[in-house]
Amino acid sequence: MKKLTNKEEEVMKILWELEKAFVKDVLAKFTEDKPHYNTLSTIIRNLEEKGYVSHEAYGNTHQYYPVLAKEEYRKQFISGAIEDYFNSSYKNLVSYFAAEDKISVEELKEIIKLIEKKN
């Protein structure tokens, strides 16, 4: 699937939350940088062309819903980021967070315990 723009991702988060929504419902959820109705409608149609969203038609009105689950998108996004920025290495990812003081020793120990429980 094609990567999403920041605005498309923001719209998807709203659709995942609402599950089904008309453009006006999505628009009402924006708190900052509220797009124009027509702009939002175009973004949603683009999401549909990319395969992330589908719709049910009610006359001239469309109710949109996500086709891709949030968990599936997260999996694709994280995998892509690790591949692109950490040479497909989760070790490199964790090392980066440790070097940047974004993860504590206690959190690392918890992760190790989780891994050991799985094996």
C-alpha positions as a Markdown table, in Angstrom:
| # | Residue | x | y | z |
|---|---|---|---|---|
| 1 | Met | 0.0 | 0.0 | 0.0 |
| 2 | Lys | 1.1 | 3.5 | -0.7 |
| 3 | Lys | 2.4 | 5.7 | 2.2 |
| 4 | Leu | 0.1 | 8.2 | 3.7 |
| 5 | Thr | 0.7 | 11.9 | 4.0 |
| 6 | Asn | 0.4 | 13.5 | 7.5 |
| 7 | Lys | -3.0 | 14.8 | 6.7 |
| 8 | Glu | -4.2 | 11.5 | 5.3 |
| 9 | Glu | -2.9 | 9.8 | 8.4 |
| 10 | Glu | -4.8 | 12.3 | 10.6 |
| 11 | Val | -8.0 | 11.6 | 8.7 |
| 12 | Met | -7.5 | 7.8 | 9.1 |
| 13 | Lys | -7.1 | 8.2 | 12.8 |
| 14 | Ile | -10.4 | 9.9 | 12.9 |
| 15 | Leu | -12.1 | 7.2 | 10.7 |
| 16 | Trp | -10.6 | 4.5 | 12.9 |
| 17 | Glu | -12.1 | 6.2 | 15.9 |
| 18 | Leu | -15.5 | 6.8 | 14.3 |
| 19 | Glu | -15.6 | 3.5 | 12.4 |
| 20 | Lys | -18.1 | 4.9 | 9.9 |
| 21 | Ala | -18.5 | 8.6 | 9.0 |
| 22 | Phe | -19.7 | 11.2 | 6.6 |
| 23 | Val | -17.3 | 13.9 | 5.6 |
| 24 | Lys | -19.1 | 16.4 | 7.9 |
| 25 | Asp | -18.5 | 14.0 | 10.8 |
| 26 | Val | -14.8 | 13.7 | 10.1 |
| 27 | Leu | -14.6 | 17.5 | 9.7 |
| 28 | Ala | -16.2 | 18.0 | 13.2 |
| 29 | Lys | -13.4 | 16.0 | 14.8 |
| 30 | Phe | -10.7 | 18.4 | 13.7 |
| 31 | Thr | -9.6 | 20.6 | 16.5 |
| 32 | Glu | -6.7 | 22.5 | 14.8 |
| 33 | Asp | -5.9 | 23.2 | 11.2 |
| 34 | Lys | -9.4 | 22.3 | 10.1 |
| 35 | Pro | -9.4 | 21.7 | 6.4 |
| 36 | His | -12.1 | 23.1 | 4.1 |
| 37 | Tyr | -14.9 | 20.6 | 3.5 |
| 38 | Asn | -14.0 | 20.1 | -0.2 |
| 39 | Thr | -10.3 | 19.6 | 0.7 |
| 40 | Leu | -11.3 | 17.0 | 3.3 |
| 41 | Ser | -13.6 | 15.3 | 0.8 |
| 42 | Thr | -10.7 | 15.1 | -1.7 |
| 43 | Ile | -8.4 | 13.6 | 1.0 |
| 44 | Ile | -10.9 | 10.9 | 1.8 |
| 45 | Arg | -11.4 | 10.1 | -1.9 |
| 46 | Asn | -7.6 | 9.8 | -2.2 |
| 47 | Leu | -7.6 | 7.4 | 0.7 |
| 48 | Glu | -10.2 | 5.4 | -1.1 |
| 49 | Glu | -8.1 | 5.3 | -4.3 |
| 50 | Lys | -5.1 | 4.1 | -2.2 |
| 51 | Gly | -7.2 | 1.3 | -0.8 |
| 52 | Tyr | -7.4 | 2.5 | 2.8 |
| 53 | Val | -11.1 | 3.5 | 2.8 |
| 54 | Ser | -14.3 | 2.5 | 1.2 |
| 55 | His | -17.9 | 3.9 | 1.3 |
| 56 | Glu | -21.5 | 3.2 | 1.3 |
| 57 | Ala | -23.6 | 5.4 | -0.9 |
| 58 | Tyr | -26.8 | 7.0 | 0.3 |
| 59 | Gly | -28.0 | 8.9 | -2.8 |
| 60 | Asn | -25.4 | 11.6 | -3.4 |
| 61 | Thr | -23.9 | 11.2 | 0.0 |
| 62 | His | -21.2 | 8.8 | 1.0 |
| 63 | Gln | -20.5 | 7.2 | 4.4 |
| 64 | Tyr | -16.8 | 6.3 | 4.6 |
| 65 | Tyr | -15.2 | 3.5 | 6.6 |
| 66 | Pro | -11.6 | 2.2 | 7.0 |
| 67 | Val | -10.8 | -0.9 | 5.0 |
| 68 | Leu | -7.4 | -1.3 | 6.7 |
| 69 | Ala | -7.4 | -1.9 | 10.5 |
| 70 | Lys | -5.3 | 0.5 | 12.6 |
| 71 | Glu | -3.2 | -2.4 | 13.9 |
| 72 | Glu | -2.4 | -3.5 | 10.3 |
| 73 | Tyr | -1.4 | 0.0 | 9.4 |
| 74 | Arg | 0.8 | 0.3 | 12.5 |
| 75 | Lys | 2.5 | -3.0 | 11.6 |
| 76 | Gln | 3.2 | -1.8 | 8.1 |
| 77 | Phe | 4.3 | 1.7 | 9.2 |
| 78 | Ile | 6.7 | 0.4 | 11.9 |
| 79 | Ser | 8.1 | -2.3 | 9.6 |
| 80 | Gly | 8.8 | 0.3 | 7.0 |
| 81 | Ala | 10.4 | 2.7 | 9.4 |
| 82 | Ile | 12.7 | 0.0 | 10.8 |
| 83 | Glu | 13.6 | -1.1 | 7.3 |
| 84 | Asp | 14.2 | 2.5 | 6.1 |
| 85 | Tyr | 16.0 | 3.9 | 9.1 |
| 86 | Phe | 17.5 | 1.0 | 11.1 |
| 87 | Asn | 18.7 | -1.4 | 8.4 |
| 88 | Ser | 15.8 | -3.8 | 9.2 |
| 89 | Ser | 17.3 | -4.3 | 12.7 |
| 90 | Tyr | 15.2 | -4.1 | 15.8 |
| 91 | Lys | 18.4 | -4.1 | 17.8 |
| 92 | Asn | 19.5 | -0.9 | 16.0 |
| 93 | Leu | 16.1 | 0.6 | 16.8 |
| 94 | Val | 16.3 | -0.2 | 20.6 |
| 95 | Ser | 20.0 | 0.9 | 20.6 |
| 96 | Tyr | 18.9 | 4.2 | 19.1 |
| 97 | Phe | 16.3 | 4.8 | 21.8 |
| 98 | Ala | 18.8 | 3.8 | 24.5 |
| 99 | Ala | 21.4 | 6.2 | 23.2 |
| 100 | Glu | 18.8 | 9.0 | 23.0 |
| 101 | Asp | 17.7 | 8.3 | 26.6 |
| 102 | Lys | 14.2 | 7.5 | 25.3 |
| 103 | Ile | 14.1 | 4.1 | 27.0 |
| 104 | Ser | 15.1 | 3.3 | 30.6 |
| 105 | Val | 16.9 | 0.2 | 31.9 |
| 106 | Glu | 13.7 | -0.8 | 33.7 |
| 107 | Glu | 11.8 | -0.7 | 30.4 |
| 108 | Leu | 14.5 | -2.7 | 28.7 |
| 109 | Lys | 14.3 | -5.3 | 31.4 |
| 110 | Glu | 10.5 | -5.5 | 31.0 |
| 111 | Ile | 11.0 | -6.0 | 27.2 |
| 112 | Ile | 13.5 | -8.8 | 27.9 |
| 113 | Lys | 11.0 | -10.5 | 30.3 |
| 114 | Leu | 8.3 | -10.3 | 27.6 |
| 115 | Ile | 10.6 | -11.9 | 25.1 |
| 116 | Glu | 11.6 | -14.6 | 27.5 |
| 117 | Lys | 8.0 | -15.4 | 28.3 |
| 118 | Lys | 7.3 | -15.9 | 24.6 |
| 119 | Asn | 10.1 | -18.5 | 24.2 |
